[in-house]
Amino acid sequence: MSRLPETGALDLELEDGWLTIWFNQPEIRNPLTNERVNDLFAVCKAIHNRRDIRGVTFRGQGGIFCAGGDLKAFRTAFHGSATREDVVKLSLSGAALFDVINALPQVTIMAIEGAAMAGGFGLACVGDMVIADVEARFCLSETMIGLTPAQISAFVLQRMGPRKGRRVMLLASTMKGHEAVESGLVDILAEGPDSMDVEIDRVKAQVMRCAPGAVAATKNLILALPNLTREEQKQMAAETFAETMMSDEGREGIASFFEKRKPNWAED
C-alpha cells in the first residue's frame, strides 16, 4: 500500500480508513499558499485510487478553515515582473486544484470553523458534505478588492444555484451558519468543536456502510451526467450499473442482503 506524501503545509491523519487533512497555519488564517496548493495536489494524487481510504475531511487548525488565496503572494507578483500570462497560469492552477478535489472518488467533508473566505468558500463548494459551526462566516470577498471569484464561480453556482450564487458573488456579503444552510451551501450545523467532531463521526459512520467502489462510481456519474446528452446519460448509467452489478462488491452486497448480514466492507 502506497504511503501518503510528506507535507509541510498540511497535517495528515489516517485512521480507520478515513483521512483528515488539516490546514496547519492558523496564525495566518490557513490561506491557499503555493506550498499548501502543491501539498493538496500531491495528497489527492496519492489517494485517488486507494479504496482503503473511504473518506476525507478537510479542516483548519486553530478554529479557522481557510482565508482563500495568498494575498501576500499576489501583492509580490504585482510589484514584480508578473505578466498577464503569468496571472492566467496562476488562475488555471487554482482551477486544477478545485477540479482534483471535486473529482476525488472518496466522500469528502468540508468542516468549516471560523471562516471560509474567497478560495476557502470555493473549497466548501467542492465538498460532498459541508459541516459548519453555527458561528462560521462565509464570504466571497473578491469584488470588494477589485477581483472576481474566477475559478470558484462554477462550483459556487453548482452548489448554490444561479440565483443565490449570483448574490454571494456580486455583493460579497457575509453569511453565517443558519443563512448558509438556507442558501444550500451548508448541510449540517455544529455548535463548537466537540459538536463538530460528533457530526463528522455521524457522516463517517454512514459512509462506512457504503461500498467504496460503488461510491467512487456514483461520484463519477454525478460529475459526468450533467455534461452528457440524454442518450449518453442512459448509456453511461447502464454501463456503470452493469459494472457494479458484476463486481465483487455487487456480488457481496446482494449476498449479504439475502443472508441478513453486513457486507464485508461494513464489518466492525
N, C-alpha and C positions, 0 to 999 in steps of 0.2 A: 504494500500500500504506500503510495507516494506521500511524502511529508508535506506539511504546509510550509510556505516560503518564510524566510526571515523577514520581518517587517520592523521598521523603525517608527513609522507614524501611526501604526495600528498595534494594538494588543489583541492577540488571538487566544480564545479559549474554546477548545474542542472537548466536549463531554457528552457521553451517551448519544452519539450520533447527531449532536447539534453544535454548530459553530456560532460563537458570539464574536463579532468584530467590534472592538472598542476604538473609537477615535480618542487619542491619548494626549491631546494638548488643550485641556480646558482653560489654561491660563490665557490662551489667545482665541478661545471660543471654537476650537476644533475646525478651522477652515479647511477648504479643499486645496491644500498646498500641492505643489508638484510632487513632493515625496509621498503624500497621502494618496494622491491620484494613482501614482505608479504602483504603490503597495496594493491598492484596491484592484488594479488590473491583474497583478501577479496572483493575488488570492483567488479572484474569480476564475482565472485560467486554471489554477491548480485544482479547484474543486468542481469544475464544470462536469466532469464525467464520474465523479465519486458519488455513487448511490448509497454508500455507507453514511454520508452526511445528508441527513434528512431535511435540515432546515438551517437558516442563517438569520441571526439577529444583528442588526446594525444599531449601535448605541454609542452615545458620547459619555466619556468620563466627566466627573465634576458636575453632573446635573445639567450639562449643556450638550445639545445634539450637534448642530453644525451651523456655523455662521455663513456658509457659502464660499464663494470664490475668495482667493487670497488677494485682497485689495492692495496690500503692500507690494506684491509682485506685479500687479497691474501698474501701479504708480512707477515702479522701477522701469517697466517697459516704456512708459510714456517719456521718461527722462533719458532713455537710451536711444538705440538706433532701430527700434521696432518699426516694421513696415506694416502696411495694410495686410499683406500676405501673411506676415507673422501672426497677426491677430486672428485672421481667418483660420490658420492652422491651429492656434490655441483653442479657438471655439470648437473646431471639429474634434479635437482631442477630448473636450468635455462631452460632446455628443457620444463619442465612443464609450466613455465611462458609463453614462446613463444607459446606453444600449446593452452593455455587457451585464450590468446589474439587473436590468429589466428582463433579460433573457436567461438568467440563472435557472436551471431546472429544479432547484430546491425551492421550498416555500420560504419566502423572505418576510421578516418582520422588521419594520422600522419603529424603534422605540424612542419616542420623542419626549425629551425633557428639556426644560429651559427655553430653548428657541430653535426653530428651524427657519433660517433666513435664506433668501435667494437660492443658491445652489443646494442648500440644505433642505429647503422646501421642495426642490426638484427631486432630491433623494427620497423624500417621503412619498412622492408621487409614483416612484417605480417599485415600491414595496407591494407585496401581495396583501399584507395586513399592516395597518398603521395603528399603533397603540400610543396614545399621547397622555401625558399628565394634564390634568384639568387646567393647570396654570401655564402650560406651554404656550408659547407665542409663535405664530406663523406669519411670515411676510415676504412677499416678492418685492423687494425694495429697489429693484433696478431702475425704474423710471424716476425715482427720487434723486438718483445720482447721474442721470443723463444716459442710461444704458437701457438695453432691452433684456427680457428674460431669455432670449435667444434659444439655446438648445434645450432648455427645460420646458419651453412652451408647449410642445407636442404632448409631453407627459402630463402637464397640468390639465390640458384640455381632455386628455384620455381619462384622467382620474376624476375631474370635477365637472366635465361637460362644458360646452361653449359659453353658456350664459354666465355661470358662476366663475368659470375660468377667465373670461374677459374682465370681469370686475376685479379680481385679485391681481391680474397682470397690469391693468391700466391704472388702477387707483393706488396701488402699493399700500393698501390699508392693512392693519394688523388684526389677525383673528386669534382668539384664544379657544380653549378646549371645546366648549359646547357649540360655539359657532362653527368650528372646524368640523365637528360631527355633522351638523346640519348642512354644511356645504358639500359633504361627500368625501372630504379629504381624510378624515379620521374615522376608524371603525370602532375603536374601543377607548374609553376614557379610564385613566387610573388616577389615584389620589396619593401621590408620594411614591418614593422608590420601592417601598415594600409592596404596595399595591401593584406597581409596575411589574415587579418580579412575579407576583401571583398571576397577573393577566397573561404574561408571556408564557408561563408554565401551562396555563389552560390551553393556549393555542398549540404549544408543543405537544401536549397530550393528545389532542385531536389529530394533529399531523401524523403522529406515530401510529395511528390506527389505519393510515392510508399507505398503499403500496408505493414505494419510491419511484419505480419505473412508470407506474400509471400517473403519478403526479407530474413527472417530467413530460410525459406525452401530452397530458392535459394542458400544461403550460404552453407547450409548443402550439397546440390548437388555438389557445386563447390569443396568442400573438399573431398567428398566421391567418386565421379566418377572416378578420375584417378587410384584408387586402386581396381577397380572392373573389372571383365570380361565384354565383350560386352553384353552378355545376362543379367548379373546382372545390368549393366548400364540401359538397356532398361526397366527392371522391376522396378528399383528404380525410374526412371524418370516417368514412367506411374503411379506408386502409389503416387508419390509426386503431379503429376498433378491432379489426381483424388481427393486427399485430399484437395488441394487448390480450385479446382472447386466446391467441395461440402461444403466448409467452408462458414461462414458468410461473410468473406471478399470477396470471389469469387462471391457470390450472389450479394453483394452490388456493387462490381466493374462492373459486367455485367449490372446490373440495371441502374447504373449511366451513363454508356455509352449510352444506348438506351434512357435514359431520358435527355440526354445532360446536365448533371450537374456534379459537383465534387463529388467523393465518400466521405463518411463521415470521412475518415482518412485525407483527404486533405482540410477539411473545414478551413477557416480562423478563 
